[in-house]
Amino acid sequence: MITISSSSLLHILLLALFFSLCPIAKPQEVEDEREFSYIVGSPNGPEHWGDLHPEWANCSRGMMQSPIDLAYERVIVDRSLGKLRRNYKATNATLKNRGHDIMLEWTGDAGNLLINGTVYFLKQVHWHSPSEHAINGTRYALEAHMVHQSQNKKIAVIGIIYKIGTADPFLQELEDEIQQIGTSGMQEIDVGVVDPNHIKVVGNEYYRYMGSLTTPPCTEYVTWTIIKKIGTVSSAQVNLLRDAVDDNAMNNARPLQPTNGRYIKLYLQHFRA
């Protein structure tokens, strides 16, 4: 028979109480969009996300939140970052309507991204309109987020910003399915094999900073890579994505967050001081 002293029992009870009260950080974005909205001023709007659940506290109290304005005065050129080391491959994928966005999730091994010796596996891509990040105060028509996760649950996101112009080839591959999922009421569609290499990344130059997920639970210590070159997307493609989601998420970009002293690194392939 094991005997536990009263002091040990008290210690165990205090530990249990501590862990029950501490929110557990979730590495991935919340899937249930019904609990939050993008409508500023509404009870569950972005200024209130951090108050809706204890585990979403970072949304209000975090000091490394995203998105931010990639303002020129906060940019530091750092050529030591090196070129992006991406190794993607085609595999099966599912298109999902999460209400607050349209997401393409790879169900097989879609390859990886290597940053500072850590391998991040590509999990999904989704879209925000208008762009969440701003460049020197300007927000654009659309932003794609390629979400990667390491074995120890660290997150790295590649952001690609688009202006209105020529249609985006990758979205063209999915237009029929996006139309279907937006009008049929279906939450997901198996789209077969999709090659992430078809996501057009123009040039090798990019911004890098440490931030957070841009939807609840707003998990921090996310490594952000924002491609410097602006891509193009047609207005019809932007409208297609907007029409497919819920009415309160047609403009599904979180307001810009304070930088709180953070600097943004910029990798330039050719730079003269």
C-alpha positions as CSV (number, residue, x, y, z in Angstrom):
1,M,0.0,0.0,0.0
2,I,1.4,3.4,-1.0
3,T,1.0,6.2,1.6
4,I,0.9,9.8,0.5
5,S,1.6,12.5,3.0
6,S,-0.8,15.4,3.4
7,S,1.9,17.9,2.1
8,S,2.5,15.7,-1.0
9,L,-1.3,15.4,-1.6
10,L,-1.6,19.2,-1.4
11,H,1.2,19.6,-3.9
12,I,-0.4,17.2,-6.3
13,L,-3.8,19.0,-6.0
14,L,-2.1,22.4,-6.6
15,L,-0.4,21.0,-9.8
16,A,-3.7,19.6,-11.1
17,L,-5.4,22.9,-10.5
18,F,-2.5,24.8,-12.2
19,F,-2.6,22.7,-15.4
20,S,-6.4,22.8,-15.5
21,L,-6.3,26.6,-15.6
22,C,-3.5,27.0,-18.0
23,P,-4.5,27.0,-21.7
24,I,-2.8,24.6,-23.9
25,A,-1.4,26.2,-27.1
26,K,-2.8,24.6,-30.2
27,P,-0.4,24.6,-33.2
28,Q,-3.0,24.6,-35.8
29,E,-5.8,27.1,-36.7
30,V,-9.2,26.5,-35.2
31,E,-11.5,24.6,-37.6
32,D,-14.9,25.8,-36.3
33,E,-15.4,29.3,-37.8
34,R,-18.8,29.8,-36.1
35,E,-17.2,31.1,-32.9
36,F,-15.4,34.1,-34.5
37,S,-15.9,36.6,-37.3
38,Y,-13.9,39.2,-39.2
39,I,-16.6,41.9,-38.6
40,V,-15.0,44.7,-36.5
41,G,-17.3,45.8,-33.8
42,S,-19.3,42.6,-33.6
43,P,-19.3,40.6,-30.3
44,N,-17.0,37.9,-31.8
45,G,-15.0,40.2,-34.1
46,P,-11.2,40.3,-34.2
47,E,-10.8,42.8,-31.3
48,H,-12.6,40.2,-29.1
49,W,-11.0,36.9,-30.2
50,G,-8.8,36.8,-27.2
51,D,-11.7,37.0,-24.8
52,L,-13.9,34.3,-26.4
53,H,-11.8,31.3,-25.0
54,P,-9.0,31.1,-22.5
55,E,-6.8,29.2,-25.0
56,W,-7.3,32.1,-27.5
57,A,-5.7,34.7,-25.1
58,N,-2.8,35.3,-27.4
59,C,-5.1,37.0,-29.8
60,S,-5.4,39.9,-27.4
61,R,-2.3,39.6,-25.1
62,G,0.4,38.2,-27.4
63,M,3.3,40.5,-28.3
64,M,4.3,38.7,-31.5
65,Q,1.0,38.7,-33.4
66,S,0.4,38.6,-37.2
67,P,-0.3,40.1,-39.7
68,I,1.9,43.2,-39.6
69,D,2.9,46.0,-42.0
70,L,6.2,45.2,-43.6
71,A,7.2,48.8,-43.3
72,Y,10.5,49.8,-45.0
73,E,11.8,51.5,-41.9
74,R,11.7,48.2,-40.0
75,V,13.3,46.1,-42.7
76,I,16.9,44.9,-42.3
77,V,18.7,43.3,-45.3
78,D,20.1,39.9,-44.3
79,R,21.7,37.9,-47.1
80,S,22.7,35.1,-44.6
81,L,19.1,33.9,-44.8
82,G,19.8,32.3,-48.2
83,K,17.5,31.1,-50.9
84,L,14.3,29.2,-49.9
85,R,14.9,25.5,-49.8
86,R,11.6,24.0,-50.9
87,N,11.2,20.4,-51.9
88,Y,7.6,19.7,-52.8
89,K,5.9,16.8,-54.6
90,A,2.4,16.0,-55.9
91,T,0.1,14.0,-53.7
92,N,-3.6,13.6,-52.9
93,A,-5.4,16.6,-51.5
94,T,-8.9,17.6,-50.2
95,L,-10.5,21.0,-50.7
96,K,-12.3,22.2,-47.6
97,N,-14.7,25.1,-47.0
98,R,-14.0,26.1,-43.4
99,G,-16.5,28.9,-43.5
100,H,-13.9,31.5,-42.7
101,D,-11.7,30.5,-45.7
102,I,-11.2,27.9,-48.5
103,M,-8.3,25.5,-47.7
104,L,-6.6,22.9,-49.8
105,E,-5.2,20.2,-47.5
106,W,-2.7,17.6,-48.7
107,T,-3.5,14.1,-47.3
108,G,-0.2,12.6,-48.4
109,D,3.4,13.7,-48.2
110,A,3.5,17.0,-50.1
111,G,7.2,17.6,-49.4
112,N,8.9,20.1,-47.1
113,L,10.6,23.4,-46.4
114,L,14.0,23.6,-44.7
115,I,14.7,26.6,-42.4
116,N,17.8,26.8,-40.2
117,G,18.2,23.1,-40.2
118,T,14.5,22.4,-39.3
119,V,12.4,20.4,-41.7
120,Y,8.8,21.8,-42.0
121,F,6.3,19.5,-43.9
122,L,3.7,21.2,-46.1
123,K,0.2,20.6,-44.8
124,Q,-2.2,23.0,-46.5
125,V,-2.7,26.3,-48.3
126,H,-5.6,28.7,-47.8
127,W,-6.4,32.2,-49.0
128,H,-7.3,35.6,-47.4
129,S,-8.9,38.6,-49.2
130,P,-7.7,41.3,-49.0
131,S,-4.1,40.4,-48.2
132,E,-3.4,40.2,-44.5
133,H,0.1,41.6,-44.6
134,A,0.7,45.1,-45.8
135,I,3.8,46.2,-47.6
136,N,4.8,49.8,-46.6
137,G,1.1,50.5,-45.7
138,T,-0.5,48.9,-48.7
139,R,-2.7,45.8,-48.6
140,Y,-3.4,44.0,-51.8
141,A,-6.2,41.9,-53.3
142,L,-5.3,38.4,-52.0
143,E,-2.8,36.4,-49.9
144,A,-2.1,32.7,-49.9
145,H,-0.7,31.0,-46.9
146,M,1.3,27.8,-47.3
147,V,1.3,26.2,-43.8
148,H,4.1,23.9,-42.8
149,Q,4.7,22.0,-39.6
150,S,7.8,20.3,-38.2
151,Q,7.9,17.0,-36.3
152,N,7.9,18.9,-33.0
153,K,4.9,21.0,-34.0
154,K,6.7,24.2,-34.9
155,I,5.0,26.2,-37.7
156,A,6.4,28.0,-40.7
157,V,4.2,29.8,-43.2
158,I,5.0,31.1,-46.7
159,G,2.8,34.0,-47.6
160,I,2.3,35.0,-51.3
161,I,0.6,38.4,-51.9
162,Y,-1.4,39.1,-55.1
163,K,-2.6,42.1,-57.0
164,I,-5.4,42.2,-59.6
165,G,-4.1,41.2,-63.0
166,T,-3.5,38.0,-64.9
167,A,-5.3,34.9,-63.5
168,D,-3.3,32.8,-61.0
169,P,-2.6,29.4,-62.7
170,F,-2.9,27.4,-59.5
171,L,-6.3,28.7,-58.6
172,Q,-7.3,28.0,-62.2
173,E,-6.7,24.3,-61.5
174,L,-9.2,24.5,-58.6
175,E,-11.9,26.9,-59.9
176,D,-14.5,24.2,-60.7
177,E,-14.1,22.6,-57.2
178,I,-14.1,26.0,-55.4
179,Q,-17.3,26.8,-57.3
180,Q,-18.8,23.5,-56.4
181,I,-17.9,23.7,-52.7
182,G,-19.2,27.2,-52.5
183,T,-22.7,26.4,-53.9
184,S,-23.4,22.8,-53.0
185,G,-23.2,23.2,-49.2
186,M,-20.5,20.4,-49.1
187,Q,-17.7,21.1,-46.6
188,E,-15.0,19.2,-48.5
189,I,-14.2,17.6,-51.8
190,D,-11.6,15.1,-52.8
191,V,-9.7,16.7,-55.6
192,G,-7.2,13.9,-56.3
193,V,-3.5,14.6,-56.9
194,V,-2.4,18.2,-56.6
195,D,1.2,19.4,-57.2
196,P,2.2,22.2,-54.8
197,N,5.0,23.2,-57.2
198,H,2.3,24.7,-59.3
199,I,1.9,27.4,-56.7
200,K,3.7,30.2,-58.4
201,V,6.5,31.8,-56.3
202,V,8.1,34.6,-58.3
203,G,11.8,35.2,-57.5
204,N,14.0,34.2,-54.6
205,E,13.6,37.3,-52.4
206,Y,11.5,37.4,-49.3
207,Y,10.8,39.0,-45.9
208,R,11.2,36.9,-42.7
209,Y,9.9,37.6,-39.2
210,M,8.6,35.8,-36.2
211,G,4.8,36.1,-35.7
212,S,1.7,34.1,-35.0
213,L,-1.3,32.4,-36.7
214,T,-3.7,35.0,-38.0
215,T,-6.8,33.1,-36.7
216,P,-7.6,31.8,-33.3
217,P,-5.8,30.5,-31.2
218,C,-3.2,33.0,-32.6
219,T,-0.4,30.7,-31.6
220,E,2.9,32.6,-31.5
221,Y,6.5,31.7,-32.6
222,V,5.4,31.1,-36.2
223,T,8.2,31.6,-38.7
224,W,6.8,33.8,-41.5
225,T,8.2,34.1,-45.0
226,I,6.5,36.6,-47.2
227,I,7.6,36.5,-50.9
228,K,8.7,40.0,-51.9
229,K,7.5,39.8,-55.5
230,I,3.8,40.5,-55.8
231,G,1.9,37.9,-57.9
232,T,-1.3,38.4,-59.9
233,V,-4.8,37.1,-59.6
234,S,-7.9,37.9,-61.6
235,S,-10.8,39.7,-59.9
236,A,-13.0,36.8,-60.9
237,Q,-10.8,34.4,-58.9
238,V,-10.9,36.7,-55.8
239,N,-14.7,36.9,-56.1
240,L,-14.9,33.2,-56.4
241,L,-13.1,32.7,-53.1
242,R,-15.2,35.4,-51.4
243,D,-18.5,34.0,-52.6
244,A,-17.6,30.5,-51.4
245,V,-17.2,31.4,-47.7
246,D,-19.6,32.6,-45.1
247,D,-21.0,36.2,-45.4
248,N,-19.1,37.3,-42.3
249,A,-15.8,36.2,-43.9
250,M,-16.0,37.6,-47.4
251,N,-13.3,40.0,-46.2
252,N,-11.3,37.5,-44.1
253,A,-8.2,39.5,-43.3
254,R,-7.3,40.1,-39.7
255,P,-6.5,43.8,-38.8
256,L,-2.8,44.7,-38.8
257,Q,-1.1,44.0,-35.4
258,P,1.5,46.0,-33.5
259,T,5.1,45.2,-34.4
260,N,6.1,45.7,-30.7
261,G,9.7,46.4,-31.7
262,R,10.1,43.5,-34.1
263,Y,12.3,44.0,-37.1
264,I,11.7,42.3,-40.4
265,K,14.6,40.6,-42.2
266,L,14.8,40.8,-46.0
267,Y,16.7,38.4,-48.2
268,L,17.9,40.0,-51.4
269,Q,19.7,37.9,-54.0
270,H,21.7,40.8,-55.2
271,F,22.5,43.6,-52.8
272,R,24.9,46.5,-52.7
273,A,25.4,48.4,-49.5
